[in-house]
Amino acid sequence: MDKPGRRGKERGQFYPCHGAGEEDPTVIASVMYTIHRLDRRDVKHIGCHQFGMQALLKGIYVHKDLLFFHVSLANNSHVPFDVDFVRFKIVDKKIAKRTAQQETYIEPVRTLNALTRIEGKGTGRIVYAFPKIIIPDDKLLEGEIYEKGGGRHQRFYIENSDLVDARVMNELIKE
């Protein structure tokens, strides 16, 4: 018996990945590989530089009903950065005093080159695939990268206008 997200051997049928809609997992992998291989910086205004670490959102891409985020991490210190976990959530843009804050967590459908450690003076890049995300203008998509056993957490914010201006991925590079 075949596993979900794989092609059947005898009939060539397709089993969809969880959360990826009707898209073929090999096409998703090919798009993610293309984004990682091209290593372009299409988004220049979203990032975070704190504690000797730099987290940049290098690009937002769209292919059918999936959004792809290309994230770059650079360690400018000599102390290694151990990635504990990465989290994306939708948060309120402005929080009035004494009001409850609504947070909605979003899980990636697929990750390419998930990093666990960035050595001192090293860099790394990750590509995340998400189902189509549209957020209201009074909310932000927040990306957080947490350090294991440390306090050098990185955080960046993506507005709806950035998601709407995502670059369309048509050209594919075969692995």
C-alpha positions in Angstrom: 0.0 0.0 0.0 1.3 3.5 -0.9 1.8 6.3 1.5 -0.2 9.6 1.1 1.6 12.1 -1.0 3.3 9.5 -3.2 2.4 8.2 -6.7 0.9 4.8 -6.9 3.1 2.3 -8.7 0.6 0.3 -10.6 -1.8 2.9 -11.9 0.2 6.2 -11.6 -2.5 7.7 -9.4 -1.8 10.7 -7.2 -2.5 11.0 -3.5 -2.6 14.6 -2.3 -0.4 15.9 0.5 -2.1 17.1 3.7 -2.9 20.8 3.2 -1.4 21.1 -0.3 -4.7 20.9 -2.1 -4.6 19.0 -5.4 -1.0 19.9 -6.2 1.4 17.1 -7.0 4.1 16.8 -4.3 6.8 16.5 -7.0 5.7 19.9 -8.5 5.8 21.5 -5.0 9.3 20.0 -4.4 10.4 21.3 -7.7 9.1 24.8 -7.1 10.8 24.9 -3.6 14.1 23.6 -5.1 13.9 26.4 -7.8 13.4 29.1 -5.2 16.3 27.8 -3.1 18.6 27.3 -6.1 17.9 30.8 -7.6 18.6 32.5 -4.2 17.1 35.8 -5.3 16.2 38.7 -3.0 12.9 40.0 -4.2 11.8 41.3 -0.9 14.1 43.9 0.6 12.2 45.4 3.5 11.3 42.5 5.7 13.7 41.2 8.3 15.2 41.4 11.7 18.8 42.1 12.9 19.3 41.5 16.6 21.8 39.9 19.0 24.4 39.2 16.2 21.8 37.3 14.2 20.0 38.4 11.0 16.7 36.9 9.7 15.6 38.1 6.3 12.6 37.2 4.2 14.2 37.1 0.8 11.1 36.4 -1.2 7.4 35.6 -1.3 6.3 33.4 -4.2 3.0 31.9 -5.3 2.3 28.8 -7.3 -1.4 27.9 -7.8 -2.9 27.8 -4.2 0.4 27.7 -2.4 2.6 30.5 -1.0 6.3 30.0 -0.6 8.5 32.0 1.8 12.3 32.1 1.3 14.0 32.9 4.6 17.7 33.5 5.1 19.5 33.3 8.5 22.9 34.8 9.1 25.0 34.4 12.3 27.3 37.4 12.6 28.6 36.3 16.0 31.1 33.6 16.9 28.5 31.8 19.0 26.5 29.1 17.2 22.7 29.5 16.9 20.7 26.3 17.5 17.2 26.6 16.0 14.6 25.3 18.5 11.5 25.9 16.3 10.1 28.2 13.8 6.5 29.5 14.1 4.2 31.6 11.9 1.1 33.2 13.2 -1.4 35.9 12.4 -1.4 38.7 15.0 -3.2 42.0 15.4 -1.4 45.0 14.0 -2.2 47.3 16.9 -3.1 46.2 20.3 -5.2 48.6 22.4 -4.7 48.5 26.1 -6.7 45.9 28.0 -7.9 44.0 25.0 -7.5 40.3 24.2 -5.1 39.5 21.4 -6.1 37.0 18.8 -3.4 34.7 17.4 -3.9 32.1 14.7 -1.0 29.7 14.1 -0.2 28.6 10.6 1.7 25.4 9.9 3.8 25.0 6.7 2.7 22.2 4.3 6.3 21.5 3.5 9.8 22.7 4.4 13.0 22.6 2.3 16.4 22.6 4.1 15.1 22.9 7.6 18.0 24.2 9.7 18.8 23.0 13.1 22.1 24.9 13.7 23.9 27.9 12.2 27.6 28.0 13.1 29.4 31.2 14.1 29.8 33.5 11.1 27.6 31.1 9.1 24.5 31.4 7.0 21.6 29.2 6.0 18.4 29.4 3.9 15.0 27.7 4.3 12.0 27.6 2.0 8.5 27.1 3.5 5.3 26.2 1.6 2.0 27.4 3.0 -1.6 27.1 1.9 -3.0 30.3 0.4 -3.0 32.9 3.2 -5.0 36.2 3.0 -5.1 38.4 6.0 -7.1 41.6 6.8 -5.3 44.9 6.7 -5.5 45.3 10.5 -3.5 42.0 11.0 0.1 40.9 10.3 1.7 37.5 9.6 4.5 37.1 12.1 7.5 34.8 11.6 9.4 33.8 14.7 12.7 31.8 14.9 13.5 30.6 18.4 17.0 29.7 19.7 17.3 26.5 21.8 18.4 27.4 25.3 19.0 31.1 24.5 17.4 34.4 24.0 18.4 35.5 20.5 14.9 35.0 19.1 14.3 36.6 15.7 11.0 38.0 14.6 9.7 39.6 11.4 6.3 40.8 10.2 4.6 40.4 6.8 1.7 42.6 5.8 -1.2 41.6 3.5 0.1 43.9 0.8 3.4 41.9 0.7 1.4 38.6 0.3 -0.7 40.1 -2.5 2.5 41.2 -4.3 3.9 37.7 -4.3 6.0 36.7 -7.3 4.5 34.0 -9.6 6.7 30.9 -10.0 6.4 29.5 -13.5 9.9 28.3 -14.4 11.0 25.1 -12.7 14.5 23.6 -12.3 14.5 19.8 -12.3 16.6 18.2 -9.6 
